[in-house]
Amino acid sequence: MNYLIDKLGYNEVETCSGTGMGFCRFSFTNANGQKLAVVTVNNQPGQKPKLQRWWIDTENR
């Protein structure tokens, strides 16, 4: 996860799995408080993260 935050500048990272395909979840909030949730794979140093899924998050976290 430090790679995504420190090297790529994604402060929106919520969590990442430590094994397997390396899924990471991001949360982006707009000025109206609406949240966009994004899940990526391939989050390893030297690789570009790839979009796996996105949705408008309706849960309050």
Legacy VTK file of the C-alpha trace (Angstrom):
# vtk DataFile Version 3.0
C-alpha trace
ASCII
DATASET POLYDATA
POINTS 61 float
0.000 0.000 0.000
2.917 2.369 0.633
3.760 2.101 -3.069
0.324 3.428 -4.051
0.415 6.266 -1.539
4.099 7.229 -1.448
5.147 6.586 -5.049
1.930 7.061 -7.040
0.296 9.670 -4.791
-3.064 7.964 -4.193
-4.087 9.164 -0.731
-7.598 7.806 -1.326
-6.546 4.185 -0.661
-8.808 2.620 1.980
-7.427 -0.905 2.098
-5.416 -3.468 0.133
-5.234 -7.239 0.283
-1.822 -8.579 1.143
-1.911 -11.617 -1.126
-3.199 -12.905 -4.432
-4.014 -10.378 -7.129
-3.414 -7.462 -4.789
-6.858 -5.878 -4.777
-7.014 -2.300 -3.439
-10.084 -0.204 -2.684
-10.123 3.563 -3.128
-12.772 6.064 -2.068
-13.186 9.448 -3.742
-15.667 12.013 -2.367
-17.008 14.968 -4.336
-18.071 18.379 -2.980
-21.624 17.092 -2.419
-20.446 14.180 -0.269
-21.128 11.520 -2.923
-18.577 8.696 -2.902
-17.063 6.843 -5.823
-15.596 3.467 -4.841
-12.895 1.963 -7.071
-11.185 -1.439 -6.872
-7.915 -2.089 -8.688
-5.618 -5.092 -9.196
-1.902 -5.279 -10.070
-0.918 -2.878 -7.308
2.707 -3.991 -7.125
5.808 -1.799 -7.522
6.801 -1.528 -11.172
3.287 -2.338 -12.434
0.417 -0.035 -13.280
-2.769 -0.633 -11.273
-5.642 -1.884 -13.425
-9.297 -1.069 -12.861
-11.276 -4.083 -11.656
-14.583 -2.461 -10.657
-16.186 0.879 -9.707
-19.532 1.996 -8.228
-21.251 4.858 -6.478
-21.003 4.003 -2.797
-24.299 4.504 -0.974
-23.115 3.149 2.396
-22.069 5.528 5.162
-18.570 4.620 6.311
LINES 1 62
61 0 1 2 3 4 5 6 7 8 9 10 11 12 13 14 15 16 17 18 19 20 21 22 23 24 25 26 27 28 29 30 31 32 33 34 35 36 37 38 39 40 41 42 43 44 45 46 47 48 49 50 51 52 53 54 55 56 57 58 59 60
